[in-house]
């Protein structure tokens, strides 16, 4: 009986689907000249028991911000990408090069601070050390505070976009 229970536990831990982390909310922060910021407690709390110290970060493809992924989410993103990319296809190879061009592996230090590489901080053009960390499902976006607050759409534009993207969808309990 003990062996059977142990086997089931080991099997489940090896093959179960990892729990996805969901981040939400806007978290204003400060970043110092060296690129250090105190990781917001609210975001850390959202990781629950899955709190991670290691993150993958990359330049966002569409906006002048950084996408920060807890390492488990980063690995899921890379796994999904690898399943669709053939490194022997010229266009795919170019995509891989560009994708990894703006990436870094970062960690929290013992004080709960995150060190963003200087070249990424310079690319963001952060003014006055003020940033906004924004929870977006399995990732966190890091923006210059003023740039984040100066963008967006009206409530009517957002409602129209939501209707266009989701209005004809049928949702179930599983969604």
Short mmCIF file of the C-alpha atoms (twelve columns), coordinates in Angstrom:
data_MODEL
# 
_entry.id   MODEL 
# 
loop_
_atom_site.group_PDB 
_atom_site.id 
_atom_site.type_symbol 
_atom_site.label_atom_id 
_atom_site.label_alt_id 
_atom_site.label_comp_id 
_atom_site.label_asym_id 
_atom_site.label_seq_id 
_atom_site.Cartn_x 
_atom_site.Cartn_y 
_atom_site.Cartn_z 
_atom_site.pdbx_PDB_model_num 
ATOM 1   C CA . UNK A 1   0.000   0.000  0.000   1 
ATOM 2   C CA . UNK A 2   2.765   2.439  0.948   1 
ATOM 3   C CA . UNK A 3   4.645   1.742  -2.285  1 
ATOM 4   C CA . UNK A 4   1.485   2.264  -4.356  1 
ATOM 5   C CA . UNK A 5   0.671   5.589  -2.656  1 
ATOM 6   C CA . UNK A 6   4.284   6.727  -3.094  1 
ATOM 7   C CA . UNK A 7   4.186   5.790  -6.775  1 
ATOM 8   C CA . UNK A 8   0.962   7.763  -7.316  1 
ATOM 9   C CA . UNK A 9   2.458   10.817 -5.569  1 
ATOM 10  C CA . UNK A 10  5.636   10.646 -7.675  1 
ATOM 11  C CA . UNK A 11  3.670   10.095 -10.891 1 
ATOM 12  C CA . UNK A 12  1.351   13.056 -10.180 1 
ATOM 13  C CA . UNK A 13  4.226   15.382 -9.282  1 
ATOM 14  C CA . UNK A 14  6.063   14.509 -12.517 1 
ATOM 15  C CA . UNK A 15  3.135   14.738 -14.916 1 
ATOM 16  C CA . UNK A 16  0.613   17.169 -13.488 1 
ATOM 17  C CA . UNK A 17  0.051   20.424 -15.312 1 
ATOM 18  C CA . UNK A 18  1.773   23.287 -13.490 1 
ATOM 19  C CA . UNK A 19  -0.539  25.822 -11.882 1 
ATOM 20  C CA . UNK A 20  -0.631  29.022 -13.902 1 
ATOM 21  C CA . UNK A 21  0.084   32.222 -11.992 1 
ATOM 22  C CA . UNK A 22  -2.287  35.145 -12.536 1 
ATOM 23  C CA . UNK A 23  -1.080  38.670 -11.828 1 
ATOM 24  C CA . UNK A 24  -3.418  41.660 -11.619 1 
ATOM 25  C CA . UNK A 25  -3.270  45.306 -10.645 1 
ATOM 26  C CA . UNK A 26  -1.127  48.376 -11.141 1 
ATOM 27  C CA . UNK A 27  1.816   48.670 -8.742  1 
ATOM 28  C CA . UNK A 28  3.721   51.995 -8.748  1 
ATOM 29  C CA . UNK A 29  7.382   51.546 -7.750  1 
ATOM 30  C CA . UNK A 30  10.738  53.269 -7.749  1 
ATOM 31  C CA . UNK A 31  13.830  51.993 -9.527  1 
ATOM 32  C CA . UNK A 32  17.282  53.247 -8.531  1 
ATOM 33  C CA . UNK A 33  20.174  54.275 -10.788 1 
ATOM 34  C CA . UNK A 34  21.599  50.731 -10.627 1 
ATOM 35  C CA . UNK A 35  18.319  49.224 -11.892 1 
ATOM 36  C CA . UNK A 36  17.166  47.828 -8.528  1 
ATOM 37  C CA . UNK A 37  13.540  47.839 -7.482  1 
ATOM 38  C CA . UNK A 38  11.730  46.380 -4.516  1 
ATOM 39  C CA . UNK A 39  9.437   43.674 -5.870  1 
ATOM 40  C CA . UNK A 40  5.883   44.668 -4.845  1 
ATOM 41  C CA . UNK A 41  4.416   42.633 -1.994  1 
ATOM 42  C CA . UNK A 42  1.052   42.545 -3.796  1 
ATOM 43  C CA . UNK A 43  2.603   40.780 -6.798  1 
ATOM 44  C CA . UNK A 44  4.575   38.412 -4.589  1 
ATOM 45  C CA . UNK A 45  1.365   37.536 -2.714  1 
ATOM 46  C CA . UNK A 46  -0.338  36.728 -6.037  1 
ATOM 47  C CA . UNK A 47  2.240   33.997 -6.634  1 
ATOM 48  C CA . UNK A 48  0.873   32.262 -3.501  1 
ATOM 49  C CA . UNK A 49  2.804   29.179 -2.502  1 
ATOM 50  C CA . UNK A 50  4.467   29.278 -5.919  1 
ATOM 51  C CA . UNK A 51  6.636   32.320 -4.987  1 
ATOM 52  C CA . UNK A 52  9.626   32.305 -7.271  1 
ATOM 53  C CA . UNK A 53  12.927  34.070 -7.005  1 
ATOM 54  C CA . UNK A 54  13.918  33.707 -10.674 1 
ATOM 55  C CA . UNK A 55  12.342  35.473 -13.651 1 
ATOM 56  C CA . UNK A 56  12.692  35.679 -17.415 1 
ATOM 57  C CA . UNK A 57  12.457  39.208 -18.797 1 
ATOM 58  C CA . UNK A 58  12.212  40.472 -22.337 1 
ATOM 59  C CA . UNK A 59  11.398  43.601 -24.282 1 
ATOM 60  C CA . UNK A 60  7.716   43.666 -25.215 1 
ATOM 61  C CA . UNK A 61  7.120   43.195 -28.938 1 
ATOM 62  C CA . UNK A 62  4.418   45.866 -29.283 1 
ATOM 63  C CA . UNK A 63  5.101   48.467 -26.543 1 
ATOM 64  C CA . UNK A 64  8.057   50.165 -24.895 1 
ATOM 65  C CA . UNK A 65  7.853   48.079 -21.736 1 
ATOM 66  C CA . UNK A 66  9.342   44.894 -20.318 1 
ATOM 67  C CA . UNK A 67  7.535   41.594 -19.871 1 
ATOM 68  C CA . UNK A 68  8.623   39.806 -16.684 1 
ATOM 69  C CA . UNK A 69  7.685   36.142 -16.267 1 
ATOM 70  C CA . UNK A 70  8.139   33.980 -13.163 1 
ATOM 71  C CA . UNK A 71  10.534  31.238 -14.227 1 
ATOM 72  C CA . UNK A 72  7.793   28.572 -14.423 1 
ATOM 73  C CA . UNK A 73  5.774   30.792 -16.796 1 
ATOM 74  C CA . UNK A 74  8.923   31.651 -18.795 1 
ATOM 75  C CA . UNK A 75  9.615   27.945 -19.297 1 
ATOM 76  C CA . UNK A 76  6.010   27.380 -20.469 1 
ATOM 77  C CA . UNK A 77  6.373   30.265 -22.955 1 
ATOM 78  C CA . UNK A 78  9.651   28.853 -24.314 1 
ATOM 79  C CA . UNK A 79  8.203   25.341 -24.545 1 
ATOM 80  C CA . UNK A 80  5.231   26.639 -26.539 1 
ATOM 81  C CA . UNK A 81  7.523   28.669 -28.793 1 
ATOM 82  C CA . UNK A 82  9.898   25.740 -29.380 1 
ATOM 83  C CA . UNK A 83  6.981   23.541 -30.416 1 
ATOM 84  C CA . UNK A 84  6.173   25.971 -33.243 1 
ATOM 85  C CA . UNK A 85  9.666   26.970 -34.367 1 
ATOM 86  C CA . UNK A 86  12.015  25.164 -36.718 1 
ATOM 87  C CA . UNK A 87  15.570  26.526 -36.252 1 
ATOM 88  C CA . UNK A 88  16.428  25.351 -39.796 1 
ATOM 89  C CA . UNK A 89  13.806  27.612 -41.338 1 
ATOM 90  C CA . UNK A 90  15.362  31.008 -42.133 1 
ATOM 91  C CA . UNK A 91  12.380  33.098 -40.927 1 
ATOM 92  C CA . UNK A 92  12.044  31.044 -37.765 1 
ATOM 93  C CA . UNK A 93  15.766  31.430 -37.119 1 
ATOM 94  C CA . UNK A 94  15.496  35.214 -37.502 1 
ATOM 95  C CA . UNK A 95  12.556  35.247 -35.102 1 
ATOM 96  C CA . UNK A 96  14.545  33.270 -32.494 1 
ATOM 97  C CA . UNK A 97  17.450  35.710 -32.810 1 
ATOM 98  C CA . UNK A 98  15.209  38.748 -32.371 1 
ATOM 99  C CA . UNK A 99  13.202  37.138 -29.573 1 
ATOM 100 C CA . UNK A 100 16.264  36.395 -27.450 1 
ATOM 101 C CA . UNK A 101 18.009  39.684 -28.322 1 
ATOM 102 C CA . UNK A 102 15.951  41.536 -25.712 1 
ATOM 103 C CA . UNK A 103 15.975  38.945 -22.903 1 
ATOM 104 C CA . UNK A 104 17.612  38.478 -19.515 1 
ATOM 105 C CA . UNK A 105 17.498  36.067 -16.591 1 
ATOM 106 C CA . UNK A 106 16.957  37.962 -13.329 1 
ATOM 107 C CA . UNK A 107 16.474  37.009 -9.682  1 
ATOM 108 C CA . UNK A 108 15.265  38.512 -6.440  1 
ATOM 109 C CA . UNK A 109 18.030  39.168 -3.915  1 
ATOM 110 C CA . UNK A 110 17.782  38.380 -0.194  1 
ATOM 111 C CA . UNK A 111 16.105  41.783 0.388   1 
ATOM 112 C CA . UNK A 112 13.347  41.095 -2.170  1 
ATOM 113 C CA . UNK A 113 14.862  43.445 -4.745  1 
ATOM 114 C CA . UNK A 114 14.994  42.756 -8.454  1 
ATOM 115 C CA . UNK A 115 17.955  43.973 -10.515 1 
ATOM 116 C CA . UNK A 116 16.957  44.927 -14.055 1 
ATOM 117 C CA . UNK A 117 20.015  45.014 -16.379 1 
ATOM 118 C CA . UNK A 118 21.150  48.570 -17.122 1 
ATOM 119 C CA . UNK A 119 20.792  48.189 -20.888 1 
ATOM 120 C CA . UNK A 120 17.089  47.333 -20.423 1 
ATOM 121 C CA . UNK A 121 16.551  50.240 -17.998 1 
ATOM 122 C CA . UNK A 122 18.224  52.571 -20.528 1 
ATOM 123 C CA . UNK A 123 16.016  51.191 -23.321 1 
ATOM 124 C CA . UNK A 124 12.872  51.959 -21.251 1 
ATOM 125 C CA . UNK A 125 13.942  55.625 -20.841 1 
ATOM 126 C CA . UNK A 126 12.662  55.759 -17.252 1 
ATOM 127 C CA . UNK A 127 12.193  59.269 -15.937 1 
ATOM 128 C CA . UNK A 128 12.733  60.150 -12.252 1 
ATOM 129 C CA . UNK A 129 13.048  56.476 -11.320 1 
ATOM 130 C CA . UNK A 130 9.256   56.119 -11.373 1 
ATOM 131 C CA . UNK A 131 7.882   52.904 -12.841 1 
ATOM 132 C CA . UNK A 132 4.631   50.995 -12.952 1 
ATOM 133 C CA . UNK A 133 4.513   47.218 -12.620 1 
ATOM 134 C CA . UNK A 134 1.299   45.899 -14.156 1 
ATOM 135 C CA . UNK A 135 -0.065  42.396 -13.581 1 
ATOM 136 C CA . UNK A 136 -1.236  40.731 -16.788 1 
ATOM 137 C CA . UNK A 137 -2.205  37.104 -16.322 1 
ATOM 138 C CA . UNK A 138 1.054   35.086 -16.182 1 
ATOM 139 C CA . UNK A 139 3.356   38.056 -16.647 1 
ATOM 140 C CA . UNK A 140 4.149   41.456 -15.202 1 
ATOM 141 C CA . UNK A 141 4.802   44.446 -17.427 1 
ATOM 142 C CA . UNK A 142 7.294   47.069 -16.296 1 
ATOM 143 C CA . UNK A 143 6.682   50.567 -17.698 1 
ATOM 144 C CA . UNK A 144 8.022   54.061 -17.255 1 
ATOM 145 C CA . UNK A 145 5.326   55.530 -14.981 1 
ATOM 146 C CA . UNK A 146 4.521   58.543 -17.182 1 
ATOM 147 C CA . UNK A 147 4.489   56.475 -20.391 1 
ATOM 148 C CA . UNK A 148 2.066   53.973 -18.856 1 
ATOM 149 C CA . UNK A 149 -0.312  56.636 -17.590 1 
ATOM 150 C CA . UNK A 150 -0.313  58.605 -20.853 1 
ATOM 151 C CA . UNK A 151 -1.546  55.681 -22.956 1 
ATOM 152 C CA . UNK A 152 -4.824  53.895 -23.228 1 
ATOM 153 C CA . UNK A 153 -8.212  54.239 -24.805 1 
ATOM 154 C CA . UNK A 154 -11.510 55.733 -23.798 1 
ATOM 155 C CA . UNK A 155 -14.096 53.581 -22.023 1 
ATOM 156 C CA . UNK A 156 -16.167 53.529 -25.216 1 
ATOM 157 C CA . UNK A 157 -13.181 52.423 -27.327 1 
ATOM 158 C CA . UNK A 158 -12.422 49.665 -24.811 1 
ATOM 159 C CA . UNK A 159 -16.061 48.513 -24.777 1 
ATOM 160 C CA . UNK A 160 -16.065 48.362 -28.595 1 
ATOM 161 C CA . UNK A 161 -12.828 46.385 -28.639 1 
ATOM 162 C CA . UNK A 162 -14.137 43.952 -26.009 1 
ATOM 163 C CA . UNK A 163 -17.296 43.437 -28.040 1 
ATOM 164 C CA . UNK A 164 -15.291 42.910 -31.233 1 
ATOM 165 C CA . UNK A 165 -12.897 40.390 -29.652 1 
ATOM 166 C CA . UNK A 166 -15.210 38.620 -27.213 1 
ATOM 167 C CA . UNK A 167 -18.784 39.557 -28.123 1 
ATOM 168 C CA . UNK A 168 -19.527 36.521 -30.288 1 
ATOM 169 C CA . UNK A 169 -17.863 34.041 -27.921 1 
ATOM 170 C CA . UNK A 170 -19.761 31.445 -25.929 1 
ATOM 171 C CA . UNK A 171 -18.283 30.985 -22.466 1 
ATOM 172 C CA . UNK A 172 -18.587 27.871 -20.338 1 
ATOM 173 C CA . UNK A 173 -17.910 27.160 -16.655 1 
ATOM 174 C CA . UNK A 174 -14.426 25.931 -17.644 1 
ATOM 175 C CA . UNK A 175 -13.505 29.283 -19.215 1 
# 
